[in-house]
Amino acid sequence: MEFISKNLLRFLKKLKQKKHRKSEKRFLIEGEKLIKEALNSDAEIESVICSIEFFGKKSPLINVIKSKNINVMHIHSRDIGSITDVTTPQGIFGVIKIKEKKFNPSLLKKNAELIALDNISDAGNLGTIIRTAHWFRISGIIIGKNSIELFNPKVVRSTMGAIFHLPIWYDLDLKEKLTELKNIGYKLIAADPSGTDSIKKLNIKSSKVIILGSESKGISSDILNMCDFRIKIKGVKSFDSINLAVSAGIIMWEMKK
């Protein structure tokens, strides 16, 4: 098996930066779990790069990869640190082609349940919300253009592979898409610490969009003003803060009850 060339190594290094992921329409995944999830989805894996050590320990996985006609190459252990920000990398990487997903509400199922994210800046929160949404079989996620990039390495890792298994529309004009959905009958429900509506509003029999904002800034006022309901998760009166991803999980659980 051949080692990667210097040109390919330079290319992989470039994928650590957002501007190059965008221009190349590629992103890098890392670790056995993400590779397996990509293999079990419709993701387009262009190539897999692994260390000799990983190849020796995980040859059955490598055989599965090869059986799908995916090119597998070695990387020198000394070069791994230049393409990862993980402290203890597992030694396997995949180059994934970014597929453009056009937002088309007419293709969504009846009584679809969507999550819309406004101004989300924390990579771990975004990844965990995607992972949780897949668990609860949410119909899809809409990410506004003012949020962190979907293909940020920490976001991708935090999804634990869920990024490959549910529709995600990203870098969109969120107000425009929510207006489009509202016009065809979707109820817009904001998670708002200042909200006065009961969380039971999540159980209405209708297509709906749950809108979540950042912990620091919340949902932008122009989007809040569009919403049909503004729900609040009640907690102890002496403590007014709850993690965004935890809030999202509570909301999705309540919606699916």
Buried (B, 14 or more C-beta within 10 A) or exposed (E): EEBBEEEBBEBBBBBBEEEBBBEBEBBBBBBBEBBBBBBEBEBEBEBBBBBBEBBEBBEEBBEBBEEEEBBBBBBEEEBBEEBBEBEEBBBBBBBBEBEEEEBEBEEBEEEBBBBBBBBBBBBBBBBBBBBBBBBBEBBBBBBBEBBBBBBBBBBBBBBBBBBBBBBBBBEBEBBEBBEEBBEEEBBBBBBBBEBEBEBEBBEBEBBBBBBBBBBEEBBBEEBBEBBBBBBBBEEEEEEEEEEBBEBBBBBBEBBEE
